[in-house]
Amino acid sequence: MLAIILNELEEKISQLSREEQLRLIGRLAHRLREDTTNNKTIKEEFFDDRLVAMANDPAMQAELKQIGAEFAVTEADGLARL
């Protein structure tokens, strides 16, 4: 079924002028870049996914604990945070 639909679309697109085909490709690309469910672009979603993966990485968690321990002394100096 999908192959038939794709063939029909390809046939109809081939009947468009080159300019109309390029305009269609641009509109499709724009639509694919945007996620209409949460208004995030694909690039933003990729970044969010990578950020979650980093947060769940045991090596990253261990590194953050070590950094926190190193700064614990500095934070205990009594100076107010900005």
C-alpha positions in Angstrom: 0.0 0.0 0.0 2.7 2.5 1.0 4.7 1.7 -2.2 1.6 2.6 -4.3 1.1 5.8 -2.5 4.7 6.8 -2.9 4.6 6.0 -6.6 1.5 8.1 -7.0 3.1 11.0 -5.1 6.3 10.7 -7.2 4.2 10.8 -10.4 2.3 13.9 -9.3 5.5 15.6 -8.1 7.1 15.0 -11.5 4.3 17.0 -13.1 5.3 20.1 -11.1 7.7 22.6 -12.4 11.3 22.6 -11.0 10.5 25.7 -9.0 7.4 24.1 -7.5 9.3 20.9 -6.7 12.0 22.9 -4.9 9.3 24.9 -3.0 7.7 21.6 -2.0 11.0 20.1 -0.8 11.6 23.2 1.3 8.2 23.0 2.9 8.6 19.3 3.7 12.1 19.9 5.1 10.8 22.7 7.3 7.9 20.5 8.5 10.3 17.6 9.3 12.7 19.9 11.3 9.9 21.1 13.5 8.2 18.9 16.1 4.6 20.1 16.3 3.9 18.2 19.5 6.2 20.3 21.7 7.6 23.0 19.4 11.1 21.7 19.6 13.4 21.4 16.6 15.1 18.1 15.8 18.4 19.7 16.9 16.9 20.7 20.3 15.5 17.2 20.8 18.9 15.7 19.9 20.6 18.0 22.5 18.0 17.1 25.1 18.4 13.4 24.5 22.2 13.7 24.8 21.9 15.7 28.0 19.7 13.0 29.5 22.1 10.4 28.4 25.0 12.3 30.1 23.0 12.8 33.3 22.3 9.0 33.5 25.9 8.0 32.7 27.6 6.5 35.8 31.0 7.9 34.8 29.5 11.4 34.5 27.7 11.0 37.9 31.0 10.0 39.5 32.8 12.9 38.0 30.2 15.3 39.2 30.4 13.9 42.8 34.2 14.3 42.7 33.8 17.9 41.5 31.3 18.5 44.3 33.6 17.1 46.9 36.5 19.3 45.7 34.3 22.4 45.9 32.7 21.5 49.3 35.6 23.2 51.1 35.2 26.4 49.1 31.4 26.4 49.7 32.0 26.1 53.4 34.0 29.3 53.6 30.9 31.3 54.6 30.8 33.6 51.6 27.3 34.3 50.3 26.5 33.1 46.9 25.8 35.7 44.2 
